[in-house]
Amino acid sequence: MEFWKQLCAEHGISPDGTLKEYDADVNDRKDVFFYRDDDDHYVPRAVLIDLEPRVINGILTSSHGKLYNSENIYVSKEGGGAGNNWAHGYTEGGKLHDELFDILDREAEGSDSFEGFLMYHSVAGGTGSGLGSYIYPKKIMVSCSVFPNHEEVSDVVIQPYNTILATKRLVENADCVIVLDNTALHRISAQRLRVSHPSMDDINNLVSTVMSITTSTLRYPSYMNNDLIGIIAPLIPTPNLHFLMTGYTPLTTESSQRNVIRKTTVLDVMRRLLQPKNMMVAHSDRHANRHVKNCYISILNIIQGEVEAAQVHKSLQRVRERKLINFIPWGPASIQIALSRRSPFIKHQHRVSGLLLANNTSITSIFSELLVQYQMLRKREAFTNVFRKFSIFEESLSEFDESAMAVQGMINEYRSATKPDYIQWCFNKDSKLQNVQTENENEITEFQEKIKKYRKSNSHNADETGLFFKQIPTTSLTTKVRKGLKNFKDRISVLLTVIMSGTDKLKPLIIGKSKLPRCFRNFQYEKHIDYFFNAKSWMTSQIFNSFLMKWEKDLKKQKR
């Protein structure tokens, strides 16, 4: 909500969506985040989703409540929320699949040149973590994810479970994750802004400031960094290292005028941005690896204000000379500078301000802390009963362990990135996969020898695979995939069964997410396929057992 208030203020848009009068030519790009409806009101390109009505009702009754498209707001009809449970939120996502993705697809199709989504959510509760995880297989480009305050006792006892499950989806599905740590946000509010007891409004103001400046080069474009790919591509040299930290200076609020920095220069801003106290991710040494020396992988500074290119060049040179930054040993010292114009609709307190977007290996400290908290619960299987009620955990708790492994794998890769042999490490990781493939080929040969003793009429082969049915071909006569864009990850599972003699014809078994997909309406699909559904569109032992039992009955009818 605060983010959209900020964007409205920066583009001269009133709370009712009308444009304020301004004498000068603004030359901005409102259309990146707003579209103009038939009565000339500006409407945010936003989708608001929650499983309980309290927050969204607060937004709709606020000063900017009439700004949003009511068709793009979804509140669960039951209104009970997700109970701060990831599994509940994820399961609800499966039930609401058609309704939610109708909204998302409609909004995406209304764009002239759709590039991707910006997703804002918390990873600690139920809706933001669980429902957010369900939505991720869509084309997510950038996620702004708020991580919980690990220095305070949470009211949500299963918070470590929720966070680890959501983080796995961030590792696997997001192109770029801007990490905002509640621990650091509270510290900055208390120490830098002199707010003794930071409220949610104080924290949200910090987050909205960061995100508005992150998108400033999209809305007030210059020669570089004027699209999402242009921003994230220089920051993420390898796909798995896509977690970014942020810093901003100078920080002020209306109630903290006495803390205003009176004079700002480009060099001063760039130096302050590198100070840990201005980072919005708390760095803890409690679980750090003593043999790992953290370093920067890449940096993007977005500088706003009265700035000349010569000043930037000179300041950057001085930062390099003083060796204020420790970079990775296997790549270039990548410092990108983006000069962004300021909004003429807002009065600015400082001549120069800046935002840091950095890919730094110290980001692992927040995930190491998360793993420790998770393992304390997991080894005792504490509170796992609240997850077993949902289909994804009915058979086992393996989803927990897989999520922890995914997070640990990401931590290991960041730690390996601090060493000169990181490229070789990546190569060795791929080589292990090749060895597994060779072992599988040997097993296939042995199996082929065994089945030679059976008659063809009694030899069946059932093969199950995942089908990403929305992905376009990598090569085609008429289409070509644009580099840098993420493919759709909506999937179904398909089980095809054949007999060597060719005399039997079994119906394909399809597993989807929806109970009744739209493509099946007004169509007697039961004659052609066997259909099942679950939250992940995955084959389960229960589904496979049902398939075998039905097949066995058919064989008995044939007296075989």
C-alpha positions in Angstrom: 0.0 0.0 0.0 2.7 2.5 1.0 4.6 1.6 -2.3 1.6 2.7 -4.4 1.2 5.8 -2.3 4.8 6.6 -3.0 4.4 6.0 -6.8 1.3 8.2 -6.9 3.2 11.0 -5.2 6.2 10.7 -7.5 4.0 10.8 -10.7 1.5 13.5 -9.5 -1.4 11.1 -9.3 -4.2 12.0 -6.8 -5.7 9.4 -4.5 -8.7 9.1 -6.8 -6.5 8.4 -9.8 -6.7 11.8 -11.5 -3.5 13.6 -12.7 -2.4 16.7 -10.9 -1.6 19.8 -13.1 2.0 20.6 -13.6 3.6 23.3 -15.7 6.7 21.6 -16.9 7.1 18.6 -19.2 7.6 15.7 -16.7 8.6 13.1 -19.3 8.0 10.1 -17.1 6.6 6.6 -17.8 3.5 6.2 -15.7 2.4 3.4 -17.9 5.0 1.0 -16.5 3.0 0.7 -13.2 -0.3 2.4 -14.1 -2.8 2.2 -17.0 -5.3 4.8 -18.0 -9.0 3.8 -18.0 -11.8 5.1 -20.1 -12.6 8.1 -17.8 -8.9 9.2 -17.8 -8.2 7.9 -14.3 -4.9 6.1 -13.6 -5.2 2.6 -12.2 -2.3 0.6 -10.7 -1.2 -2.5 -12.5 -1.6 -4.3 -9.2 -3.2 -7.6 -8.0 -4.0 -7.7 -4.2 -4.5 -11.2 -2.8 -5.2 -12.3 0.8 -6.9 -15.2 2.5 -8.3 -13.0 5.2 -10.0 -9.6 4.8 -8.4 -7.4 7.5 -5.4 -6.0 5.6 -7.2 -5.5 2.3 -10.2 -3.9 4.0 -7.8 -1.5 5.6 -6.4 -0.6 2.2 -9.8 -0.2 0.6 -11.0 2.2 3.4 -7.8 4.3 3.3 -7.2 7.5 1.4 -6.1 5.6 -1.8 -8.8 2.9 -1.5 -10.6 3.9 -4.7 -7.4 3.8 -6.7 -7.4 0.0 -7.3 -9.2 -2.1 -9.9 -11.8 -4.0 -7.8 -11.6 -6.9 -10.2 -7.9 -7.4 -9.3 -8.6 -7.8 -5.6 -9.1 -11.3 -4.2 -10.1 -12.0 -0.6 -11.1 -15.6 0.3 -14.8 -16.0 0.6 -14.3 -18.0 3.9 -12.2 -15.1 5.3 -10.4 -17.4 7.8 -6.9 -16.7 6.5 -4.2 -19.4 6.3 -3.7 -19.7 10.1 0.0 -18.7 9.7 0.6 -22.1 8.2 2.5 -22.4 4.9 0.7 -25.7 4.0 -2.7 -24.1 4.5 -1.8 -21.2 2.2 -0.2 -23.5 -0.4 -3.2 -25.8 -0.4 -5.7 -22.9 -0.7 -3.6 -21.8 -3.7 -4.4 -25.2 -5.4 -8.1 -24.8 -4.7 -8.3 -21.2 -5.9 -6.0 -21.8 -8.9 -8.5 -20.9 -11.6 -9.8 -17.7 -9.9 -6.3 -16.4 -9.0 -4.7 -17.1 -12.4 -7.6 -15.6 -14.2 -6.9 -12.3 -12.5 -3.1 -12.6 -13.1 -3.5 -13.6 -16.7 -6.0 -10.9 -17.4 -3.7 -8.2 -15.9 -0.7 -9.6 -17.8 -2.6 -9.7 -21.1 -3.6 -6.0 -20.6 0.1 -5.0 -20.9 1.5 -3.8 -24.2 4.9 -5.3 -23.5 4.7 -7.6 -20.6 8.1 -8.3 -19.0 7.4 -9.9 -15.7 6.0 -9.6 -12.2 7.2 -7.7 -9.1 6.0 -9.7 -6.1 5.8 -8.3 -2.6 5.2 -10.7 0.2 6.3 -12.0 3.7 7.8 -15.5 4.0 7.0 -16.1 7.6 3.2 -16.4 7.8 0.7 -18.5 5.9 -0.7 -16.5 3.0 2.5 -14.7 2.0 4.7 -17.8 2.2 2.3 -20.6 1.2 0.0 -18.9 -1.3 3.0 -16.9 -2.6 4.9 -20.2 -3.1 2.0 -21.6 -5.1 2.0 -18.6 -7.5 5.8 -18.7 -8.1 5.8 -21.2 -11.0 4.4 -18.4 -13.0 6.7 -15.9 -14.8 8.2 -14.2 -11.7 11.0 -11.9 -12.4 11.7 -10.0 -9.2 10.5 -10.8 -5.7 10.6 -8.4 -2.7 10.6 -10.8 0.2 10.4 -9.8 3.8 12.1 -12.2 6.2 11.2 -12.4 9.9 13.0 -10.7 12.8 15.1 -13.5 14.3 16.1 -11.5 17.4 12.6 -11.4 18.8 10.3 -14.2 19.9 7.6 -14.7 17.3 3.9 -15.3 18.0 4.0 -17.8 15.2 5.7 -20.9 16.6 5.9 -22.6 13.2 7.6 -19.5 11.6 10.9 -21.3 10.8 8.9 -24.1 9.0 7.0 -21.5 6.9 10.1 -19.6 6.1 12.2 -22.6 5.0 9.4 -23.9 2.8 8.9 -20.5 1.1 12.6 -19.9 0.7 12.9 -23.2 -1.3 10.5 -21.7 -3.9 12.6 -18.5 -3.9 15.7 -20.6 -4.6 14.1 -22.6 -7.4 11.6 -20.2 -9.1 12.5 -16.6 -8.7 14.9 -14.8 -11.1 15.9 -12.2 -8.5 15.0 -11.9 -4.8 15.4 -8.6 -3.0 15.8 -9.6 0.7 14.4 -7.3 3.3 15.2 -8.4 6.8 12.8 -7.3 9.6 15.7 -7.5 12.0 17.7 -4.9 10.1 14.6 -2.8 9.3 13.8 -2.5 13.1 17.5 -1.7 13.8 17.6 1.0 11.2 14.3 2.5 12.4 15.6 2.6 16.0 19.2 3.7 15.4 19.1 5.7 12.2 15.6 7.2 12.4 15.5 7.4 16.2 12.1 5.7 16.4 12.2 3.9 19.8 9.3 1.5 19.0 9.0 1.1 15.2 5.5 0.4 14.0 4.4 -1.5 10.9 3.9 1.9 9.2 7.5 2.8 9.9 8.7 -0.5 8.5 6.4 -0.3 5.4 7.7 3.3 4.7 11.3 1.9 4.6 10.3 -0.9 2.3 8.3 1.4 0.0 11.3 3.8 -0.2 13.6 1.0 -1.3 11.2 -0.4 -3.9 10.3 3.0 -5.4 13.9 3.9 -5.9 14.7 0.3 -7.2 12.0 1.0 -9.9 12.9 4.6 -10.5 15.0 3.9 -13.6 12.0 2.1 -15.1 9.7 5.1 -14.5 12.2 7.9 -15.2 14.3 6.1 -17.8 17.8 7.1 -19.0 20.2 5.3 -21.3 20.7 2.2 -19.1 18.8 0.1 -16.6 15.4 1.0 -18.1 13.9 -2.5 -17.9 13.9 -5.4 -15.4 16.4 -7.4 -17.4 18.7 -4.3 -17.5 18.6 -4.0 -13.8 19.1 -7.6 -12.7 21.3 -9.0 -15.4 24.6 -7.3 -14.3 23.8 -8.2 -10.7 23.4 -12.0 -11.2 26.3 -13.6 -13.0 25.1 -17.2 -12.3 21.4 -18.3 -12.0 21.6 -19.7 -8.4 23.2 -16.5 -6.9 20.2 -14.3 -7.2 19.6 -13.0 -3.6 20.3 -9.3 -3.3 20.6 -7.0 -0.3 19.8 -3.3 -0.3 21.0 -0.1 1.4 19.7 3.5 1.3 21.1 6.8 2.4 20.3 9.4 3.6 17.4 8.1 5.7 15.0 10.6 7.2 11.3 10.9 8.2 9.0 13.8 8.8 9.4 13.2 12.5 13.2 13.0 12.5 14.2 16.3 10.9 17.0 16.8 13.5 18.7 13.7 12.0 18.9 15.1 8.5 22.3 14.9 6.9 23.0 18.6 6.0 25.4 18.1 3.1 25.5 15.2 0.7 28.0 14.5 -2.1 28.2 11.6 -4.6 31.3 10.2 -2.8 29.7 10.6 0.6 26.6 8.7 -0.5 28.6 5.9 -2.2 30.7 5.5 1.0 27.7 5.4 3.3 26.0 2.8 1.1 28.8 0.4 1.8 28.5 0.7 5.5 26.8 -2.4 7.2 24.6 -0.1 9.4 22.8 1.1 6.2 22.2 -2.4 4.9 18.6 -3.8 5.2 19.9 -7.3 5.9 21.3 -8.0 9.4 24.7 -9.7 9.3 25.3 -12.2 12.1 28.6 -13.9 12.8 27.0 -16.5 15.1 26.7 -19.2 12.4 29.3 -17.9 10.0 32.0 -20.1 8.5 35.3 -18.8 9.8 37.1 -20.0 6.7 34.9 -17.9 4.4 35.8 -14.3 3.7 32.6 -12.6 2.4 32.9 -10.5 -0.7 30.8 -8.6 -3.3 29.8 -10.4 -6.5 28.3 -7.3 -8.0 27.0 -3.8 -7.1 24.4 -1.4 -8.6 24.2 2.1 -7.2 21.2 4.1 -8.2 22.1 7.8 -7.6 19.4 10.5 -7.6 19.8 14.3 -7.4 22.0 17.0 -8.7 24.7 14.9 -10.1 27.1 15.2 -13.0 28.8 12.2 -14.8 32.3 13.6 -13.9 31.4 13.5 -10.2 30.3 9.9 -10.4 33.5 8.9 -12.3 35.7 10.6 -9.8 33.9 9.2 -6.8 34.0 5.7 -8.2 37.7 6.0 -8.8 38.3 7.1 -5.2 36.3 4.2 -3.9 38.4 1.8 -5.9 41.7 3.4 -4.8 40.8 3.1 -1.1 39.9 -0.5 -1.6 36.6 -0.1 0.3 35.1 -3.1 -1.5 36.3 -6.8 -1.5 35.2 -8.5 -4.7 35.1 -12.1 -5.8 38.4 -13.5 -7.0 37.1 -15.2 -10.1 35.3 -12.3 -11.8 35.5 -8.6 -12.5 35.0 -5.9 -9.9 31.5 -5.1 -11.2 30.2 -1.7 -10.0 27.4 -0.3 -12.0 26.2 3.3 -11.5 22.7 4.3 -12.7 21.8 8.0 -12.6 18.0 8.4 -12.1 16.0 11.6 -12.4 13.9 12.7 -9.4 10.2 13.3 -9.4 9.3 17.0 -9.8 6.2 16.5 -7.7 8.1 15.9 -4.4 10.2 18.2 -2.4 13.5 16.6 -1.7 15.5 17.3 1.5 18.9 16.3 0.1 20.9 17.3 -2.9 22.0 13.7 -3.5 20.6 10.3 -2.4 21.4 6.8 -3.3 20.3 3.2 -3.2 22.6 0.1 -3.2 21.5 -3.2 -4.8 24.3 -5.6 -4.0 24.9 -9.3 -4.5 27.1 -10.2 -1.5 28.0 -13.6 -0.1 27.3 -12.4 3.4 23.6 -12.8 2.5 24.0 -16.4 3.7 24.0 -15.3 7.4 20.2 -14.8 7.3 19.7 -18.2 5.8 22.1 -19.9 8.2 20.2 -18.4 11.1 17.0 -19.6 9.5 18.3 -23.2 9.1 19.4 -23.3 12.8 15.9 -22.3 14.0 14.3 -24.8 11.6 16.6 -27.7 12.7 15.7 -27.0 16.4 12.1 -27.7 15.6 12.6 -30.4 13.0 14.8 -32.7 15.1 12.0 -32.9 17.7 9.3 -32.9 15.0 7.7 -30.1 17.0 4.4 -28.8 15.7 4.5 -31.0 12.6 0.9 -32.2 13.3 -0.5 -28.9 12.0 1.1 -29.6 8.6 0.1 -33.3 8.4 -3.5 -32.2 7.9 -2.8 -31.1 4.4 -2.3 -33.3 1.3 1.3 -32.2 0.6 2.4 -33.6 4.0 -0.1 -36.5 4.3 2.4 -39.3 3.3 5.6 -37.9 4.7 7.4 -34.7 5.9 10.0 -35.0 3.1 9.0 -31.6 1.8 10.6 -30.1 4.9 13.9 -31.9 4.3 13.9 -31.1 0.6 13.4 -27.4 1.4 16.2 -27.4 3.9 18.5 -29.1 1.4 17.6 -26.5 -1.2 18.5 -23.7 1.2 21.7 -25.4 2.3 22.7 -25.9 -1.3 22.2 -22.2 -2.0 24.4 -21.3 1.0 27.1 -23.7 -0.1 27.1 -22.1 -3.6 27.5 -18.6 -2.1 30.3 -19.8 0.1 32.0 -21.5 -2.9 31.7 -18.1 -4.8 34.2 -16.6 -2.4 36.9 -18.9 -3.7 39.0 -18.6 -6.8 37.9 -22.1 -8.0 34.2 -21.4 -8.0 33.9 -22.0 -11.8 35.6 -25.4 -11.3 33.2 -26.1 -8.4 30.2 -25.5 -10.7 31.8 -27.8 -13.3 32.3 -30.6 -10.7 28.7 -30.2 -9.5 27.5 -30.8 -13.1 29.9 -33.8 -13.5 28.3 -35.5 -10.5 25.0 -35.3 -12.4 26.6 -36.9 -15.4 27.9 -39.8 -13.3 24.4 -40.5 -12.0 23.1 -40.6 -15.6 25.8 -43.2 -16.5 24.7 -45.4 -13.6 21.1 -45.2 -14.7 22.2 -46.3 -18.2 23.8 -49.4 -16.7 20.6 -50.2 -14.8 18.6 -49.9 -18.0 20.8 -52.5 -19.8 20.4 -55.0 -16.9 16.6 -54.5 -17.0 16.5 -55.1 -20.7 18.2 -58.5 -20.3 15.8 -59.5 -17.6 12.6 -58.9 -19.6 13.7 -61.0 -22.5 12.4 -64.1 -20.7 8.8 -62.7 -20.6 6.3 -62.9 -23.5 5.5 -59.6 -25.2 1.8 -59.9 -24.3 2.8 -59.9 -20.6 5.3 -57.1 -20.8 4.1 -53.6 -20.1 5.9 -50.3 -19.7 4.4 -47.4 -17.7 6.3 -44.1 -17.8 5.4 -41.0 -15.9 6.8 -37.6 -16.7 6.1 -33.9 -16.0 4.8 -31.9 -18.9 5.3 -28.1 -18.8 2.4 -27.5 -21.1 2.6 -23.7 -21.4 6.2 -23.5 -22.5 6.9 -22.7 -26.1 9.5 -24.7 -28.1 13.1 -23.7 -27.8 13.2 -23.7 -31.6 10.4 -23.5 -34.1 9.5 -22.3 -37.5 7.6 -19.3 -36.2 8.7 -18.6 -32.7 11.9 -17.9 -30.9 12.4 -17.6 -27.1 13.7 -14.2 -25.9 16.8 -14.4 -23.9 16.5 -13.6 -20.2 12.8 -14.4 -20.0 11.5 -17.1 -17.6 9.4 -19.9 -19.1 6.0 -20.7 -17.6 6.3 -23.5 -15.1 2.7 -24.6 -15.0 2.8 -28.4 -15.2 0.8 -31.6 -15.4 2.0 -35.2 -14.8 1.3 -37.7 -17.5 1.5 -41.5 -17.1 1.6 -43.4 -20.5 1.4 -47.2 -20.6 2.2 -49.5 -23.5 2.4 -53.2 -24.1 5.1 -54.7 -26.2 2.7 -56.7 -28.4 0.6 -53.7 -29.1 -2.6 -55.4 -28.4 -3.7 -53.4 -25.3 -4.6 -49.8 -25.2 -4.6 -48.1 -21.8 -6.0 -44.7 -21.2 -3.4 -42.0 -20.3 -3.3 -41.0 -16.6 -3.2 -37.2 -16.2 -2.5 -35.4 -12.9 -3.3 -31.7 -12.7 -3.8 -29.0 -10.0 -7.5 -28.2 -10.6 -10.4 -30.4 -9.6 -12.1 -29.6 -12.9 -9.9 -27.7 -15.4 -11.7 -25.4 -17.7 -10.6 -27.4 -20.8 -12.7 -30.4 -19.4 -15.9 -28.4 -19.2 -18.7 -29.7 -21.5 -16.4 -32.6 -22.5 -16.7 -36.2 -21.4 -13.0 -36.6 -20.6 -13.6 -39.9 -18.6 -13.9 -41.8 -21.9 -10.4 -40.8 -23.0 -8.2 -40.3 -19.8 -8.0 -41.1 -16.1 -7.7 -37.8 -14.3 -6.5 -37.0 -10.8 -5.5 -33.8 -9.1 -3.4 -32.5 -6.2 -1.6 -29.3 -5.2 1.6 -30.1 -7.0 0.3 -32.1 -10.0 2.7 -34.8 -8.8 2.3 -38.6 -8.9 1.8 -40.0 -5.4 1.8 -43.6 -4.1 -2.0 -43.3 -3.5 -2.7 -42.3 -7.2 -0.4 -45.0 -8.5 -2.0 -47.6 -6.3 -5.4 -46.6 -7.6 -4.1 -46.9 -11.2 -2.7 -50.4 -10.5 -5.9 -51.6 -8.8 -8.0 -50.5 -11.7 -5.6 -52.1 -14.2 -5.7 -55.4 -12.2 -9.5 -55.4 -12.3 -9.4 -55.0 -16.1 -6.9 -57.9 -16.4 -9.1 -60.1 -14.2 -12.1 -59.4 -16.5 -10.0 -60.6 -19.4 -9.0 -63.7 -17.3 -5.3 -62.9 -17.6 
